Amino acid sequence: MTYRLSLLLGLMVLLVAACGSFAEPPPNAATLEAEALLQDDDAPDAVAVIPTNTPLPPTETPLPPTDTPPPPTEPPTEEPIEAEEEPADDAPALTAEEENIIFFIQEFSNPSNGQQLFNRTFEVEMAGDVIGEWACVTCHVVDNDEAGVGPGVYSLALRAGDRVPGQPAELYIYESIILPNAYIVEGYSANVMPIGYADVFTEQELYDISAYLMTLTGDE
Ligand code: HEC
């Protein structure tokens, strides 16, 4: 037993000695010095890079606060629009006749009669001396605002007052029926809607149709 152990130990000593002798010789004193010099050159650079990197973070943190200010600049852009509405309100004053028309549409009209007239077919003069047979509803759908031949009137009452500066919704609707070319809705053509409705309907019927359209606020 002891003999085998001493043999193993002897072998190990030999192996260690052999490995040591192979590992040591290759790196000479000169090559080691050269390596040390190379490492010294690299070291100062690495140290210099670290300080230049650390100052940068503080310059980046001030930037986020400059990004947050923009939002407040958006609300102010809505204010000029409100300012534009002011001259529109006091620009064209209503005539006594126009005020009467609005008053009659509001107080002395029959919206359900207007609804029937809106859905009935009439002979009416078109642009270019042509006589056509039309119901309002043929060109103006009532159950949505999408474009047919004319604009859908589902929520007409909500936008009618914004069409012509200084013209209340009732007056705009009334004039749209008897003078369709006085104001052309964006995206549509002039001379498509009949121009002869003032000869088809009585004054009272025009009030009734206007009052009916004033009930179309998009929630029915
Ligand atoms: C042959 C198709 C046609 C018929 C019929 C017609 N319209 Fe029109 N209407 C149009 C067109 C096209 C426009 C958009 C162009 C313009 O402003 O004149 C319009 C515009 C309007 C507008 C303005 C809508 C808006 O969004 O500002 C009103 C109100 C209106 N018509 C009411 C009527 C009434 C009421 C009748 C029936 C008595 C009628 N129309 C019959 C084609 C028609």
Residues whose N, C-alpha, C, O or C-beta is under 5 A from the ligand:
A	BS01	HEC	W134 A135 C136 C139 V149 G150 P151 I173 S176 I177 P180 N181 Y183 I184 V185 Y188 S189 V192 M193 P194
